[in-house]
């Protein structure tokens, strides 16, 4: 029998903006490719390509307890990144 996986919470761009504007301690994480990030990104966002999460997340994102708002272009990579981060012990993605 397959284990049912809990998917990370999805929030709208508007909800994300409210959180960012509230000064709540959080990190905005862009999980797209470097060239996509250079072309355009949300100011203040940290780049961590979804493919690099297993090898670079713990060094780049040492606090596993704060809120991480993860985004990409369509949401697919962000969802994948959230699941990877949760597997690594990040509690609030």
N, C-alpha and C positions, 0 to 999 in steps of 0.2 A: 504494500500500500504506500502510495506517495505521501510524503509529509506536506501538509498544507503550510505554505509560507505566508507570514504576515507581510504585506506590502507597506512600505513607508507611507506616511501621510502625504497626501497631495494637497497643496494649497495654491490658490490663484495668484497671478502676478499682483493683483490689488492687495491681497492679504500679505504677501511678501513685502510689498512697499510699506504697509502699515507697520509691520514688525521692524523693518529697517529704520523707519522714521521715528519709532518709539525709543530708540537708543537702547533697546534690549541687547544684552551681550549676545552676539551671534557672528557667524562668519558666512559670507556669501561666497559660494563655491561654484565656479564655472568649470564644467567637466568636458568642454569641447576641445578641439585641436588648437594648437598654438596659432596657426594662421587665422582661424575663426576668431579667436580671442583678440588678435592684433587688429583684425578688420573692424571689430566692434565688440564692446563688452560693457557691462554695467560698472560704473565707477566704483572702485573699492573692492571689486570682486577679485578673489584669489583664483589663479588657474591651477587646476590639477586634472590632467587628462584622465578620463575614465580608465584607460588602459594602464595607467601608472599607479592606481590607487593601492594595490596590494604591496607595492615596493616603496612608495613614497609618502603615503598618508600619515603614518605614525611620526615621521620626522617633520613633516610640514604642518600637521594638525595634531599637536601633542595633547590638547584638552579634549577628552572624549565625552565630557559632560555638557558642554555648551551647545547651543542650537546651531545647526548647519543648514543653511538654505542652499539647496543644490539646484543648478539649472543648466540647460543646454538649449539647443534650437527647438526640438520637438517634444522633449520630455522623456524619450526612450533612454538616452544615455544617462540622464539624471536619475531615472528609476533604477537602472543597472548600478550606477554609482552608489546610490543610497543603500541598496542591498549589500554591496561589497563593504561599505563603511559599517553597516550594522553587524556584519560578520566579524569585522575587526574590533567590535566592542564599542562603537560610537552609539550613544544612547538617544540622541535627539536630532535625527536627520529628517 
